[in-house]
Amino acid sequence: MSQNLNQNDKNKNITSQTVPRSPILHSQDIVSDILRVEHHYQPANGASECCLPSYLLSIHLGQPITLQRKIDGRRSSDYLVEGDIMISPPNLRRKLSWDTGAEFLLLRLESKFFSSVIHQFTDSECQITPQLKLHDPLIQNIGLALKSELETDGLCNRLYAESMMNALAVHILHRYSSKKQEIPNYSGGLPNHQLQRTIDYMQSHLSEDISLEDIAEYVGISQYYFVRLFKQSTGFSPYQYLIKCRIERAKQLMMLKQLNITDIAVQVGFASQSQFGRHFKRFTGMTPKQFFQK
């Protein structure tokens, strides 16, 4: 029997989404106003129906399937293999059915945030053209990165989610809108004063769930260009640099030996001790406990 995925979604006036089984994993509510990531495995000979006020990206992950579609009354059929992608604009009513077990990643890009990204480049209304089957390495790679983050940390970091959402929205606007948008390619990195303001802001807010919107507004530049120029200046994405700063602060606190590892993880902004441990070992080559006992 089909079931609604999430009672909270009803409270957000989402029209409907029904599938035979709930997703294997889904992202946390902390980023639900930006995007929701769902990893699905649906049984053979299943069917689903949805009409959501979000941009939907479906990335096929598993064995090939034959997918039958009915979209706004029009029927079609496609043979999908791993990596095939479907893009649906908001409020597109679609019914899907499949013959064999279907594994896929579903990205819901929330319309309000998506529109705010688009307005960085154009004041006109751009319609995203539905795509029933395409191969797009950039979308696939971003989707798999989000899946990996979902599996390890639950996709609980707002800065990471916003950065990925920005990249997706700009790419979709450029490639799949009814009116193609040219995206200027700025280079050279951030001016020194803006770079220093950014670093100072991060250092002052390490314990908080910093948002890309807040940093970009503080520095005085659009979010998309901020991400690009910051990486050109530092070699790190804003998210990676923030993690690096948190690890450096944690090392300083551990050398003082005044707090235990759990308290230090919280004080520098990690959601859990396990998350702290993974990132700490990645940056230093040792566990927090090994560093603490040096």
C-alpha positions in Angstrom: 0.0 0.0 0.0 1.3 3.5 -0.8 2.0 5.7 2.1 2.8 9.4 2.6 6.5 9.8 3.2 6.5 12.4 6.0 3.7 13.8 8.0 5.7 17.0 8.5 5.6 17.5 4.7 1.8 17.8 4.9 2.2 20.6 7.3 4.3 22.5 4.7 1.4 22.3 2.2 3.2 19.8 0.0 0.5 18.4 -2.3 1.5 14.7 -2.3 4.2 12.1 -2.7 3.3 8.5 -2.4 5.6 5.4 -2.9 5.4 1.8 -1.8 8.2 2.2 0.8 9.6 5.1 2.7 13.2 6.1 1.8 16.2 4.1 3.2 17.7 7.4 4.4 16.7 11.0 4.2 18.3 14.3 5.2 17.7 16.1 8.5 15.1 18.8 9.0 17.9 21.4 9.7 18.3 21.8 5.9 14.7 21.0 4.8 14.1 24.6 3.8 16.9 24.3 1.3 16.8 20.7 0.0 15.8 17.2 1.0 17.8 14.2 -0.1 16.2 10.8 -0.1 17.9 7.4 -0.9 15.2 5.0 -2.1 14.9 1.4 -2.9 11.4 0.5 -4.2 10.3 -3.1 -4.9 9.6 -4.5 -8.3 6.3 -3.8 -10.0 5.7 -0.7 -7.9 4.2 2.6 -8.6 4.4 6.2 -7.3 2.6 9.5 -7.7 3.7 13.0 -6.8 3.0 16.6 -7.3 5.3 18.7 -5.2 6.1 22.5 -5.1 9.9 21.7 -5.3 12.3 21.1 -8.2 12.9 17.3 -8.2 16.0 15.6 -9.4 16.0 11.8 -9.6 19.3 10.0 -10.2 19.0 6.3 -11.0 21.5 4.2 -9.0 20.7 0.5 -9.3 20.1 -2.1 -12.0 18.4 -1.1 -15.2 14.7 -0.7 -15.1 11.9 0.1 -17.6 10.1 3.2 -16.3 6.6 4.0 -17.4 5.5 7.6 -16.9 2.3 9.6 -17.1 3.1 13.3 -16.8 0.3 15.9 -17.0 -1.7 13.3 -18.9 1.0 12.3 -21.4 2.5 8.8 -21.4 6.1 7.8 -22.1 8.4 4.9 -21.4 12.2 4.8 -20.9 14.9 2.2 -20.2 17.0 3.7 -17.3 20.5 2.7 -16.4 22.7 3.8 -13.6 23.4 7.6 -13.8 20.3 8.5 -15.8 18.7 11.6 -14.4 15.1 13.1 -14.5 14.4 16.8 -13.7 10.9 17.9 -12.8 9.9 21.6 -12.2 7.5 22.4 -9.3 3.9 21.3 -9.4 4.4 18.8 -12.2 1.9 15.9 -11.6 3.5 12.6 -12.5 2.7 8.9 -12.1 5.5 6.4 -12.4 5.7 2.6 -12.5 8.5 0.2 -12.9 9.1 -3.5 -13.6 12.1 -4.4 -11.4 13.5 -3.2 -8.1 14.3 0.5 -8.4 17.1 2.2 -6.5 17.5 6.0 -6.9 18.4 9.2 -5.2 15.8 11.9 -5.0 16.8 15.5 -4.5 14.1 18.0 -3.6 15.4 21.5 -4.3 13.1 23.9 -2.5 11.6 26.6 -4.8 12.2 29.6 -2.6 15.9 29.0 -2.2 16.2 27.9 -5.9 14.6 31.2 -6.9 16.9 33.2 -4.7 19.9 31.6 -6.5 18.4 32.3 -9.9 17.8 36.0 -9.0 21.6 36.4 -8.6 21.8 36.3 -12.4 18.5 37.5 -13.8 15.4 39.4 -12.8 13.2 37.6 -15.3 11.2 34.5 -14.7 12.9 31.4 -16.1 11.1 28.1 -16.5 13.0 24.9 -16.1 12.2 22.5 -18.9 11.3 19.0 -17.7 14.0 16.4 -18.6 12.8 12.8 -18.7 16.2 11.1 -19.3 19.6 12.7 -19.5 23.2 12.1 -18.6 24.8 14.9 -16.7 28.1 14.2 -14.9 28.0 17.3 -12.8 24.5 16.6 -11.4 25.5 13.0 -10.9 28.7 13.8 -9.0 26.9 16.4 -6.7 24.1 13.9 -6.1 26.6 11.2 -5.1 28.5 13.6 -2.9 25.2 14.5 -1.1 24.5 10.8 -0.7 27.9 10.2 0.9 27.4 13.1 3.3 23.9 11.7 4.1 25.3 8.3 4.9 28.1 9.6 7.1 26.8 12.8 8.9 23.1 12.8 8.0 23.6 15.9 5.8 23.2 18.2 8.9 25.6 21.0 7.9 23.8 24.1 6.4 26.9 25.6 4.8 27.6 22.3 2.9 23.9 22.0 1.8 23.7 25.6 0.6 27.0 25.3 -1.3 25.8 22.2 -3.1 22.3 23.7 -3.8 23.9 26.8 -5.3 26.0 24.7 -7.6 23.0 22.6 -8.7 20.7 25.6 -9.2 23.1 27.6 -11.3 24.0 24.6 -13.5 20.3 23.8 -14.0 19.6 27.4 -14.8 22.4 27.5 -17.4 21.6 24.1 -19.0 17.9 23.4 -18.7 16.0 26.6 -18.5 13.6 27.8 -21.2 15.8 30.9 -21.7 19.5 30.0 -21.5 21.4 32.1 -19.0 25.1 32.9 -19.5 26.9 32.7 -16.2 29.9 35.1 -16.0 33.1 33.4 -15.1 34.9 35.6 -12.5 38.5 34.6 -11.5 41.3 35.9 -9.4 40.0 35.1 -6.0 38.6 37.4 -3.3 40.3 40.8 -2.6 42.4 40.5 0.5 40.0 42.6 2.7 37.1 40.4 1.8 39.1 37.2 2.3 40.2 38.4 5.8 36.6 39.4 6.7 35.4 35.9 5.7 38.1 34.2 7.8 37.4 36.5 10.8 33.7 35.7 10.5 34.3 32.0 10.4 36.7 32.1 13.4 34.1 34.1 15.4 31.2 31.7 14.7 32.9 28.3 14.8 30.4 26.9 17.3 27.4 27.9 15.1 25.8 26.3 12.1 27.1 29.0 9.8 25.1 29.6 6.6 26.5 30.5 3.2 23.9 33.3 3.0 25.1 34.9 6.2 28.8 34.8 5.1 28.1 36.1 1.6 26.0 38.9 2.9 28.6 39.8 5.5 31.3 40.0 2.9 29.0 41.8 0.3 29.0 39.4 -2.6 26.6 36.9 -4.1 26.7 33.4 -2.8 27.6 31.7 -6.1 30.6 34.0 -6.7 31.7 33.9 -3.1 32.0 30.1 -3.2 34.0 30.2 -6.5 36.3 33.1 -5.5 36.9 31.8 -1.9 38.1 28.5 -3.3 40.4 30.3 -5.8 41.9 32.3 -2.8 42.3 29.4 -0.4 42.2 26.1 -2.3 39.3 25.1 0.0 35.5 25.3 -0.3 34.0 27.4 2.5 32.7 24.2 4.1 36.2 22.6 3.9 37.8 25.7 5.3 35.4 25.9 8.2 36.1 22.3 9.1 39.8 23.0 8.9 39.4 26.0 11.3 37.3 23.9 13.7 40.0 21.2 13.8 42.7 23.8 14.5 40.7 25.3 17.3 40.0 21.8 18.7 43.8 21.0 18.7 44.4 24.2 20.7 41.8 23.3 23.3 43.1 19.7 23.6 46.6 20.9 24.3 45.2 22.9 27.2 43.7 19.7 28.6 40.9 21.6 30.4 38.0 20.0 28.6 37.2 16.5 27.6 36.9 15.5 23.9 33.1 15.5 23.9 32.9 19.0 25.2 35.6 20.2 22.8 33.7 18.7 19.8 30.6 20.7 20.8 32.5 23.9 21.5 34.0 24.0 18.1 30.8 23.3 16.3 30.5 19.6 15.5 27.1 17.9 15.7 28.5 14.8 17.4 31.7 13.3 18.7 31.7 10.7 15.9 31.5 13.5 13.3 34.4 15.3 15.1 36.4 12.1 15.1 36.0 11.4 11.4 37.1 15.0 10.4 39.9 15.1 12.9 41.5 11.9 11.7 41.1 13.1 8.0 43.0 16.3 8.8 45.6 15.1 11.3 46.0 11.4 10.6 45.2 10.4 14.2 42.1 10.2 16.4 41.2 12.9 18.9 42.0 10.4 21.7 45.5 9.8 20.3 46.2 13.5 19.9 44.8 14.2 23.4 47.2 11.6 25.0 50.3 12.9 23.3 
